[in-house]
Structures are given as structure tokens and as C-alpha cells.
Amino acid sequence: MKKAMTPRHPRWNEFTERLEGVEGINYQPDSKEWKCHHDHRFSTAILETMPDIDIPKSLKYFNKNNGHCDCEILLNIGQ
């Protein structure tokens, strides 16, 4: 059964690390720059590679919890 990606999901840390890294927003603490397109393109692409994740439910959860784009998932929902 597919499950939504939330902080309670056992792979949440893996997801957020990937979202923060080069395949996601590529956050660089020293430069304080990242590449967010104000949508969920990176999170969706990452979730597509993770088996048994319900992507529509995950996106709904993100939006409901102030994760309206990739960087807001990291900033508002947290790691």
C-alpha cells in the first residue's frame, strides 16, 4: 500500500536530504542560495524514484502544512 511522505515516514530524512541536495534545491549554506521554482518539481521527481509513495497525497500534505513549494517543504515542514 502506498503511503504519503510525511515526517513520520521512515524515509523522510532520505527525502529531505535529497530535496536539499543537488537533485533538489541545491541549498548551499555558505552562499545562502538555492534553486526553487516555487513549485514541487524537485520533490515530485524525487518521490517518483521512491517506491510505494503516494505522490498526490504527499503533495496534499505538503500544501496543507505550508510546504507550497520545494524550499518551503524544507523550511516549514522541516527535517
HUKAVEN-V587105 format. One record per backbone hydrogen bond with DSSP energy under -0.5 kcal/mol. NH is the residue of the N-H (numbers start at 1). CO is the residue of the C=O. E is the energy in kcal/mol with one decimal. If there is no record, write none. Layout:
nh:NH co:CO e:E
nh:NH co:CO e:E
This chain:
nh:3 co:52 e:-2.2
nh:6 co:4 e:-0.7
nh:9 co:6 e:-2.0
nh:12 co:9 e:-2.1
nh:15 co:11 e:-2.6
nh:16 co:12 e:-2.9
nh:17 co:13 e:-2.3
nh:18 co:14 e:-2.3
nh:19 co:15 e:-2.5
nh:20 co:16 e:-2.1
nh:21 co:17 e:-1.3
nh:24 co:21 e:-1.7
nh:25 co:19 e:-3.0
nh:26 co:21 e:-2.1
nh:27 co:20 e:-2.1
nh:28 co:33 e:-1.7
nh:29 co:27 e:-0.5
nh:31 co:28 e:-0.8
nh:32 co:28 e:-2.3
nh:33 co:28 e:-0.8
nh:35 co:25 e:-2.9
nh:36 co:34 e:-0.7
nh:44 co:40 e:-2.7
nh:45 co:41 e:-2.0
nh:46 co:42 e:-2.4
nh:47 co:43 e:-2.8
nh:48 co:44 e:-2.1
nh:49 co:45 e:-0.6
nh:49 co:46 e:-1.3
nh:50 co:47 e:-1.2
nh:51 co:49 e:-0.6
nh:53 co:50 e:-0.8
nh:54 co:3 e:-2.5
nh:55 co:53 e:-1.1
nh:58 co:54 e:-2.2
nh:59 co:55 e:-2.8
nh:60 co:56 e:-2.0
nh:61 co:57 e:-2.3
nh:62 co:58 e:-2.7
nh:63 co:59 e:-2.6
nh:64 co:60 e:-2.4
nh:65 co:61 e:-1.4
nh:65 co:62 e:-0.6
nh:66 co:63 e:-1.3
nh:67 co:62 e:-3.5
nh:68 co:66 e:-0.5
nh:70 co:39 e:-2.2
nh:73 co:69 e:-1.7
nh:74 co:70 e:-1.2
nh:75 co:71 e:-2.6
nh:76 co:72 e:-2.9
nh:77 co:72 e:-0.8
nh:77 co:73 e:-1.2
nh:78 co:73 e:-1.3
